[in-house]
Amino acid sequence: MGRMTKRFRKASEGLNAETTYGIPEAIKLIKSRAIAKFDETIEIAMNLGIDPRHADQMVRGVVQLPNGTGKSVRVAVFAKGDKAEAAKAAGADIVGAEDLAQEIQDGRMDFDRCIATPDMMAVVGRLGKVLGPRGLMPNPKLGTVTPDVAAAVNAAKAGSVEFRAEKAGIVHAGVGKASFTEEALVENVSAFVGAIIRAKPSGAKGAFVKKVSVSSTMGPSVKLDISKLSAESGAKAA
């Protein structure tokens, strides 16, 4: 643990915890400090001025990162017949119907994203208590309940990221890898921030985005300049 602390201190040199930065400068600082022996994930955390316990203040959605996440995503699809074949052709890792439901009920869930055709929701609905707490329940608003399963599989594999505010009003996600170019990371962070700003719920009052920070898996965090976010992400606050 002492070695890890020493590495963290080295990575934190020259950083002021209270200084805020524009997205490009923040990415440059984070990327140069990702010095672990593995390809660290670049992560973002956004503190929002909401109370997710109220339905009109919930923030949830999906965003397509232009340069992907750098993570291999395993996709399970509930479908039958031609739709099942289309899902397989698109690269789905697991495809099934009642048999897949039984596997999940038995505790076998080796996947990161779950997609279903509308006609399979009667089967999938019975798995709500298992899939729901893990954030894996297919949802039409997120594009994971759809007749076009091939497009949904392609989107998941290409880097679509689902987001949902936690109880404290925090949204976080992995937005790339330290091995990505600075430009690619800036584009991904901008896309994610823009999606959150556009997802501002009707019940949110006052300042919507209160604090944003980016970091690498093992590195220090850097705060983003809130006043620049709308312009840098190309999004207008609701």
Summary of the structure (lengths in Angstrom):
residues: 238
radius of gyration: 19.3
end to end distance: 44.8
largest distance: 58.7
contacts: 748
relative contact order: 0.26
helix: 40%
strand: 22%
